[in-house]
Amino acid sequence: MNKQKWIICFCLLMIVIVPLVSLNAFSDEYVDELIENALEQSSNNNTKAREYFDRVLEIEPNNIKALYGKGSVLLLGNDLDSSFEYFDKVLEIEPNNVSALVNKGVVLGQKKQFDESLIFLNKAIEIEPNNTNALMNKAVLFLTQKKN
């Protein structure tokens, strides 16, 4: 093979192979960037945040941050059933994820399923006894129960 053909082959190889090999490195950064964008949007634009979380979940269906984030955004939008499903998915992957346990408890409390709610809040407190979010939501649950 003469020098010119070798250079052309090498250049083609670099154009085709290098991007394929480095795709995984870029996808991790891309996923992190999508999650960061989603978190920034979650406080003021639930639709945009959901879109970012959906993009992450297309790439990494078991991404804990994206599953939890999507569940949280759905909870903020009062889509209780859908948010519950996302927190459930988180707990299938990480059974002791305290944040998902708390939010499942919150969803159940909002659905007035107080006994079931208490089970998840107590499990979160058992794992992290000083978790203020779990303790606060348990107190809110008791106050809500008292009113009903």
N, CA and C atoms as a LAMMPS dump frame, in Angstrom:
ITEM: TIMESTEP
0
ITEM: NUMBER OF ATOMS
444
ITEM: BOX BOUNDS ff ff ff
-5.0000000000000000e+02 5.0000000000000000e+02
-5.0000000000000000e+02 5.0000000000000000e+02
-5.0000000000000000e+02 5.0000000000000000e+02
ITEM: ATOMS id mol type element x y z
1 1 1 N 0.855 -1.161 0
2 1 2 C 0 0 0
3 1 3 C 0.909 1.234 0
4 2 1 N 0.607 2.131 -0.918
5 2 2 C 1.471 3.312 -0.959
6 2 3 C 1.1 4.279 0.163
7 3 1 N 1.948 5.224 0.363
8 3 2 C 1.828 6.159 1.488
9 3 3 C 0.516 6.943 1.438
10 4 1 N 0.092 7.366 0.267
11 4 2 C -1.121 8.176 0.128
12 4 3 C -2.367 7.36 0.51
13 5 1 N -2.444 6.104 0.048
14 5 2 C -3.588 5.255 0.402
15 5 3 C -3.599 4.967 1.901
16 6 1 N -2.406 4.765 2.453
17 6 2 C -2.316 4.496 3.887
18 6 3 C -2.839 5.689 4.689
19 7 1 N -2.488 6.882 4.29
20 7 2 C -2.949 8.102 4.979
21 7 3 C -4.461 8.228 4.861
22 8 1 N -5.017 7.952 3.688
23 8 2 C -6.467 8.027 3.488
24 8 3 C -7.169 6.99 4.377
25 9 1 N -6.665 5.775 4.402
26 9 2 C -7.25 4.725 5.253
27 9 3 C -7.184 5.106 6.733
28 10 1 N -6.046 5.628 7.125
29 10 2 C -5.878 6.043 8.515
30 10 3 C -6.877 7.144 8.873
31 11 1 N -7.033 8.121 7.992
32 11 2 C -7.976 9.225 8.249
33 11 3 C -9.407 8.718 8.339
34 12 1 N -9.788 7.829 7.436
35 12 2 C -11.141 7.25 7.488
36 12 3 C -11.354 6.476 8.783
37 13 1 N -10.351 5.733 9.153
38 13 2 C -10.408 4.976 10.397
39 13 3 C -10.62 5.915 11.592
40 14 1 N -9.884 6.984 11.61
41 14 2 C -10 7.954 12.706
42 14 3 C -11.38 8.616 12.716
43 15 1 N -11.923 8.878 11.549
44 15 2 C -13.236 9.533 11.461
45 15 3 C -14.344 8.594 11.913
46 16 1 N -14.226 7.315 11.598
47 16 2 C -15.29 6.361 11.905
48 16 3 C -15.102 5.693 13.261
49 17 1 N -13.937 5.184 13.554
50 17 2 C -13.715 4.379 14.749
51 17 3 C -13.59 5.211 16.025
52 18 1 N -12.848 6.262 16.004
53 18 2 C -12.622 7.046 17.219
54 18 3 C -13.936 7.551 17.828
55 19 1 N -14.857 8.106 17.036
56 19 2 C -16.119 8.526 17.655
57 19 3 C -16.891 7.361 18.262
58 20 1 N -16.842 6.195 17.655
59 20 2 C -17.548 5.041 18.207
60 20 3 C -16.943 4.592 19.522
61 21 1 N -15.64 4.602 19.607
62 21 2 C -14.964 4.18 20.832
63 21 3 C -15.22 5.181 21.962
64 22 1 N -15.214 6.449 21.639
65 22 2 C -15.358 7.455 22.686
66 22 3 C -16.819 7.801 22.969
67 23 1 N -17.747 7.143 22.3
68 23 2 C -19.167 7.442 22.493
69 23 3 C -19.583 7.264 23.945
70 24 1 N -19.1 6.208 24.606
71 24 2 C -19.475 5.983 25.999
72 24 3 C -19.011 7.103 26.911
73 25 1 N -17.823 7.623 26.702
74 25 2 C -17.322 8.724 27.526
75 25 3 C -18.203 9.95 27.348
76 26 1 N -18.595 10.234 26.109
77 26 2 C -19.457 11.377 25.871
78 26 3 C -20.856 11.143 26.422
79 27 1 N -21.352 9.91 26.35
80 27 2 C -22.712 9.661 26.81
81 27 3 C -22.83 9.866 28.321
82 28 1 N -21.791 9.509 29.087
83 28 2 C -21.842 9.76 30.531
84 28 3 C -21.913 11.258 30.813
85 29 1 N -21.081 12.012 30.121
86 29 2 C -21.116 13.466 30.288
87 29 3 C -22.448 14.032 29.823
88 30 1 N -22.95 13.513 28.719
89 30 2 C -24.228 13.968 28.166
90 30 3 C -25.356 13.678 29.146
91 31 1 N -25.358 12.47 29.707
92 31 2 C -26.38 12.095 30.682
93 31 3 C -26.305 13.005 31.898
94 32 1 N -25.107 13.245 32.404
95 32 2 C -24.942 14.139 33.557
96 32 3 C -25.452 15.539 33.244
97 33 1 N -25.168 16.008 32.045
98 33 2 C -25.627 17.337 31.637
99 33 3 C -27.154 17.385 31.547
100 34 1 N -27.761 16.33 31.003
101 34 2 C -29.225 16.276 30.922
102 34 3 C -29.855 16.288 32.315
103 35 1 N -29.269 15.535 33.231
104 35 2 C -29.797 15.502 34.602
105 35 3 C -29.66 16.873 35.256
106 36 1 N -28.519 17.5 35.07
107 36 2 C -28.31 18.841 35.624
108 36 3 C -29.339 19.821 35.061
109 37 1 N -29.582 19.758 33.757
110 37 2 C -30.589 20.629 33.137
111 37 3 C -31.98 20.343 33.683
112 38 1 N -32.285 19.073 33.851
113 38 2 C -33.599 18.701 34.385
114 38 3 C -33.793 19.235 35.791
115 39 1 N -32.76 19.105 36.623
116 39 2 C -32.862 19.588 37.998
117 39 3 C -33.033 21.109 38.042
118 40 1 N -32.342 21.801 37.15
119 40 2 C -32.487 23.259 37.086
120 40 3 C -33.906 23.647 36.675
121 41 1 N -34.494 22.886 35.771
122 41 2 C -35.829 23.195 35.264
123 41 3 C -36.942 22.762 36.214
124 42 1 N -36.659 21.812 37.096
125 42 2 C -37.725 21.214 37.914
126 42 3 C -38.421 22.214 38.823
127 43 1 N -37.748 23.293 39.195
128 43 2 C -38.386 24.256 40.092
129 43 3 C -39.327 25.213 39.365
130 44 1 N -39.15 25.369 38.042
131 44 2 C -40.007 26.346 37.366
132 44 3 C -40.632 25.86 36.064
133 45 1 N -40.201 24.714 35.531
134 45 2 C -40.746 24.245 34.266
135 45 3 C -40.798 22.716 34.275
136 46 1 N -41.864 22.181 34.866
137 46 2 C -41.978 20.725 34.998
138 46 3 C -41.96 20.003 33.656
139 47 1 N -42.562 20.6 32.647
140 47 2 C -42.608 19.963 31.333
141 47 3 C -41.209 19.789 30.77
142 48 1 N -40.413 20.837 30.839
143 48 2 C -39.036 20.779 30.331
144 48 3 C -38.214 19.787 31.162
145 49 1 N -38.384 19.801 32.467
146 49 2 C -37.655 18.871 33.336
147 49 3 C -38.005 17.432 32.976
148 50 1 N -39.29 17.158 32.761
149 50 2 C -39.709 15.798 32.369
150 50 3 C -39.051 15.382 31.057
151 51 1 N -38.965 16.326 30.116
152 51 2 C -38.331 16.019 28.829
153 51 3 C -36.866 15.615 29.021
154 52 1 N -36.157 16.354 29.865
155 52 2 C -34.755 16.013 30.128
156 52 3 C -34.643 14.641 30.794
157 53 1 N -35.477 14.39 31.802
158 53 2 C -35.433 13.083 32.469
159 53 3 C -35.783 11.97 31.489
160 54 1 N -36.749 12.208 30.61
161 54 2 C -37.113 11.203 29.606
162 54 3 C -35.947 10.887 28.681
163 55 1 N -35.189 11.926 28.3
164 55 2 C -34.032 11.695 27.43
165 55 3 C -32.994 10.827 28.124
166 56 1 N -32.768 11.095 29.399
167 56 2 C -31.812 10.278 30.164
168 56 3 C -32.304 8.836 30.22
169 57 1 N -33.591 8.661 30.484
170 57 2 C -34.136 7.315 30.636
171 57 3 C -34.156 6.547 29.312
172 58 1 N -34.167 7.251 28.198
173 58 2 C -34.024 6.582 26.901
174 58 3 C -32.617 6.003 26.766
175 59 1 N -31.638 6.721 27.288
176 59 2 C -30.238 6.289 27.207
177 59 3 C -29.924 5.259 28.291
178 60 1 N -30.37 5.569 29.518
179 60 2 C -30.097 4.707 30.681
180 60 3 C -31.405 4.482 31.441
181 61 1 N -32.167 3.446 31.083
182 61 2 C -33.484 3.221 31.692
183 61 3 C -33.466 3.015 33.21
184 62 1 N -32.326 2.626 33.761
185 62 2 C -32.238 2.387 35.208
186 62 3 C -31.446 3.458 35.938
187 63 1 N -31.347 4.64 35.359
188 63 2 C -30.611 5.726 35.997
189 63 3 C -31.403 6.218 37.216
190 64 1 N -30.859 5.993 38.391
191 64 2 C -31.548 6.311 39.643
192 64 3 C -31.909 7.797 39.728
193 65 1 N -30.95 8.667 39.391
194 65 2 C -31.221 10.105 39.476
195 65 3 C -32.376 10.505 38.572
196 66 1 N -32.413 9.948 37.373
197 66 2 C -33.472 10.295 36.425
198 66 3 C -34.815 9.709 36.855
199 67 1 N -34.815 8.472 37.331
200 67 2 C -36.064 7.864 37.801
201 67 3 C -36.624 8.641 38.986
202 68 1 N -35.746 8.943 39.938
203 68 2 C -36.183 9.697 41.113
204 68 3 C -36.625 11.115 40.716
205 69 1 N -35.839 11.752 39.857
206 69 2 C -36.177 13.108 39.416
207 69 3 C -37.504 13.162 38.693
208 70 1 N -37.733 12.196 37.808
209 70 2 C -39.004 12.154 37.073
210 70 3 C -40.157 11.934 38.049
211 71 1 N -39.963 11.041 39.007
212 71 2 C -41.001 10.828 40.021
213 71 3 C -41.288 12.09 40.817
214 72 1 N -40.247 12.816 41.172
215 72 2 C -40.415 14.056 41.947
216 72 3 C -41.153 15.125 41.148
217 73 1 N -40.791 15.255 39.867
218 73 2 C -41.456 16.247 39.017
219 73 3 C -42.931 15.879 38.848
220 74 1 N -43.207 14.597 38.675
221 74 2 C -44.594 14.151 38.549
222 74 3 C -45.361 14.394 39.85
223 75 1 N -44.692 14.187 40.973
224 75 2 C -45.315 14.455 42.277
225 75 3 C -45.642 15.939 42.418
226 76 1 N -44.705 16.793 42.02
227 76 2 C -44.958 18.24 42.068
228 76 3 C -46.135 18.629 41.176
229 77 1 N -46.316 17.891 40.082
230 77 2 C -47.441 18.138 39.181
231 77 3 C -48.708 17.423 39.618
232 78 1 N -48.677 16.819 40.782
233 78 2 C -49.815 16.125 41.383
234 78 3 C -50.256 14.89 40.59
235 79 1 N -49.352 14.306 39.83
236 79 2 C -49.621 13.05 39.13
237 79 3 C -49.17 11.926 40.06
238 80 1 N -50.001 11.648 41.037
239 80 2 C -49.616 10.756 42.128
240 80 3 C -49.331 9.326 41.664
241 81 1 N -50.196 8.787 40.804
242 81 2 C -50.007 7.398 40.372
243 81 3 C -48.712 7.217 39.589
244 82 1 N -48.448 8.135 38.667
245 82 2 C -47.219 8.024 37.865
246 82 3 C -45.977 8.226 38.725
247 83 1 N -46.026 9.203 39.626
248 83 2 C -44.859 9.437 40.479
249 83 3 C -44.586 8.206 41.346
250 84 1 N -45.639 7.581 41.847
251 84 2 C -45.511 6.38 42.664
252 84 3 C -44.768 5.287 41.884
253 85 1 N -45.108 5.135 40.594
254 85 2 C -44.464 4.124 39.762
255 85 3 C -42.958 4.38 39.63
256 86 1 N -42.584 5.65 39.482
257 86 2 C -41.151 5.967 39.346
258 86 3 C -40.396 5.723 40.646
259 87 1 N -41.009 6.068 41.777
260 87 2 C -40.346 5.795 43.061
261 87 3 C -40.238 4.281 43.283
262 88 1 N -41.245 3.552 42.807
263 88 2 C -41.208 2.092 42.88
264 88 3 C -40.033 1.538 42.078
265 89 1 N -39.803 2.098 40.888
266 89 2 C -38.689 1.65 40.048
267 89 3 C -37.355 1.909 40.737
268 90 1 N -37.25 3.065 41.396
269 90 2 C -36.022 3.371 42.142
270 90 3 C -35.796 2.308 43.209
271 91 1 N -36.859 1.962 43.924
272 91 2 C -36.723 1.002 45.025
273 91 3 C -36.489 -0.423 44.538
274 92 1 N -36.885 -0.735 43.306
275 92 2 C -36.543 -2.043 42.741
276 92 3 C -35.033 -2.155 42.559
277 93 1 N -34.401 -1.031 42.213
278 93 2 C -32.953 -1.017 41.973
279 93 3 C -32.193 -0.796 43.278
280 94 1 N -32.677 0.142 44.09
281 94 2 C -32.051 0.462 45.386
282 94 3 C -33.117 0.392 46.479
283 95 1 N -33.332 -0.784 47.059
284 95 2 C -34.415 -0.956 48.034
285 95 3 C -34.324 -0.047 49.268
286 96 1 N -33.148 0.455 49.588
287 96 2 C -32.989 1.313 50.768
288 96 3 C -32.792 2.777 50.408
289 97 1 N -33.281 3.188 49.253
290 97 2 C -33.172 4.585 48.845
291 97 3 C -34.154 5.393 49.695
292 98 1 N -33.618 6.107 50.662
293 98 2 C -34.442 6.812 51.647
294 98 3 C -35.349 7.855 50.989
295 99 1 N -34.824 8.59 50.026
296 99 2 C -35.629 9.626 49.374
297 99 3 C -36.836 9.029 48.66
298 100 1 N -36.645 7.909 47.982
299 100 2 C -37.757 7.254 47.293
300 100 3 C -38.763 6.691 48.3
301 101 1 N -38.252 6.15 49.412
302 101 2 C -39.158 5.653 50.456
303 101 3 C -40.016 6.783 51.015
304 102 1 N -39.387 7.912 51.296
305 102 2 C -40.121 9.063 51.825
306 102 3 C -41.177 9.514 50.823
307 103 1 N -40.786 9.634 49.559
308 103 2 C -41.744 10.137 48.574
309 103 3 C -42.866 9.15 48.295
310 104 1 N -42.599 7.854 48.39
311 104 2 C -43.703 6.888 48.297
312 104 3 C -44.661 7.095 49.469
313 105 1 N -44.102 7.351 50.647
314 105 2 C -44.93 7.649 51.808
315 105 3 C -45.754 8.911 51.617
316 106 1 N -45.15 9.926 51.013
317 106 2 C -45.855 11.183 50.748
318 106 3 C -47.013 10.941 49.787
319 107 1 N -46.749 10.204 48.716
320 107 2 C -47.803 9.922 47.733
321 107 3 C -48.961 9.191 48.399
322 108 1 N -48.639 8.169 49.158
323 108 2 C -49.696 7.406 49.834
324 108 3 C -50.455 8.275 50.837
325 109 1 N -49.739 9.157 51.529
326 109 2 C -50.409 10.079 52.447
327 109 3 C -51.365 11.011 51.717
328 110 1 N -50.949 11.515 50.564
329 110 2 C -51.826 12.389 49.785
330 110 3 C -53.037 11.635 49.256
331 111 1 N -52.894 10.334 49.089
332 111 2 C -54.022 9.506 48.645
333 111 3 C -54.848 9.016 49.836
334 112 1 N -54.52 9.532 51.017
335 112 2 C -55.194 9.197 52.272
336 112 3 C -55.063 7.718 52.653
337 113 1 N -53.989 7.098 52.22
338 113 2 C -53.663 5.725 52.602
339 113 3 C -52.623 5.81 53.717
340 114 1 N -53.092 6.243 54.873
341 114 2 C -52.203 6.62 55.965
342 114 3 C -51.376 5.465 56.518
343 115 1 N -51.99 4.307 56.692
344 115 2 C -51.243 3.169 57.247
345 115 3 C -50.103 2.746 56.319
346 116 1 N -50.384 2.7 55.009
347 116 2 C -49.357 2.326 54.037
348 116 3 C -48.261 3.392 53.99
349 117 1 N -48.675 4.643 54.07
350 117 2 C -47.718 5.752 54.07
351 117 3 C -46.752 5.619 55.237
352 118 1 N -47.3 5.319 56.388
353 118 2 C -46.494 5.196 57.604
354 118 3 C -45.449 4.085 57.479
355 119 1 N -45.786 3.012 56.778
356 119 2 C -44.839 1.905 56.584
357 119 3 C -43.582 2.407 55.873
358 120 1 N -43.76 3.185 54.794
359 120 2 C -42.607 3.68 54.028
360 120 3 C -41.828 4.735 54.796
361 121 1 N -42.531 5.611 55.488
362 121 2 C -41.838 6.633 56.278
363 121 3 C -41.045 5.998 57.414
364 122 1 N -41.626 5.006 58.067
365 122 2 C -40.914 4.31 59.148
366 122 3 C -39.685 3.569 58.627
367 123 1 N -39.805 2.969 57.437
368 123 2 C -38.638 2.271 56.877
369 123 3 C -37.525 3.267 56.587
370 124 1 N -37.879 4.444 56.066
371 124 2 C -36.875 5.478 55.791
372 124 3 C -36.195 5.906 57.096
373 125 1 N -36.989 6.073 58.142
374 125 2 C -36.447 6.495 59.444
375 125 3 C -35.593 5.382 60.059
376 126 1 N -35.979 4.154 59.818
377 126 2 C -35.182 3.027 60.311
378 126 3 C -33.787 3.036 59.67
379 127 1 N -33.724 3.378 58.387
380 127 2 C -32.449 3.414 57.667
381 127 3 C -31.639 4.643 58.076
382 128 1 N -32.319 5.796 58.142
383 128 2 C -31.664 7.059 58.524
384 128 3 C -32.491 7.73 59.622
385 129 1 N -32.212 7.401 60.872
386 129 2 C -33.025 7.902 61.983
387 129 3 C -33.102 9.428 62.099
388 130 1 N -32.124 10.14 61.595
389 130 2 C -32.136 11.605 61.701
390 130 3 C -32.527 12.301 60.402
391 131 1 N -33.136 11.578 59.479
392 131 2 C -33.534 12.165 58.204
393 131 3 C -34.709 13.123 58.442
394 132 1 N -34.414 14.409 58.346
395 132 2 C -35.439 15.42 58.672
396 132 3 C -36.63 15.361 57.731
397 133 1 N -36.4 15.019 56.476
398 133 2 C -37.498 14.93 55.525
399 133 3 C -38.478 13.821 55.926
400 134 1 N -37.952 12.677 56.293
401 134 2 C -38.795 11.56 56.724
402 134 3 C -39.524 11.897 58.025
403 135 1 N -38.8 12.481 58.979
404 135 2 C -39.405 12.83 60.266
405 135 3 C -40.491 13.895 60.107
406 136 1 N -40.211 14.896 59.276
407 136 2 C -41.179 15.96 59.052
408 136 3 C -42.441 15.408 58.369
409 137 1 N -42.254 14.559 57.368
410 137 2 C -43.409 14 56.667
411 137 3 C -44.216 13.061 57.554
412 138 1 N -43.547 12.386 58.464
413 138 2 C -44.272 11.539 59.418
414 138 3 C -45.121 12.404 60.345
415 139 1 N -44.573 13.53 60.787
416 139 2 C -45.329 14.451 61.634
417 139 3 C -46.534 15.025 60.876
418 140 1 N -46.308 15.405 59.628
419 140 2 C -47.407 15.928 58.793
420 140 3 C -48.479 14.856 58.62
421 141 1 N -48.058 13.62 58.431
422 141 2 C -48.998 12.514 58.282
423 141 3 C -49.88 12.382 59.531
424 142 1 N -49.268 12.449 60.719
425 142 2 C -50.037 12.349 61.96
426 142 3 C -51.003 13.511 62.097
427 143 1 N -50.571 14.722 61.759
428 143 2 C -51.465 15.875 61.819
429 143 3 C -52.629 15.733 60.842
430 144 1 N -52.336 15.238 59.665
431 144 2 C -53.385 15.035 58.646
432 144 3 C -54.37 13.974 59.102
433 145 1 N -53.861 12.903 59.689
434 145 2 C -54.726 11.834 60.191
435 145 3 C -55.657 12.369 61.281
436 146 1 N -55.125 13.231 62.131
437 146 2 C -55.892 13.793 63.235
438 146 3 C -57.079 14.606 62.713
439 147 1 N -56.858 15.339 61.608
440 147 2 C -57.926 16.149 61.021
441 147 3 C -59.015 15.284 60.417
442 148 1 N -58.612 14.13 59.869
443 148 2 C -59.597 13.248 59.211
444 148 3 C -60.179 12.343 60.234
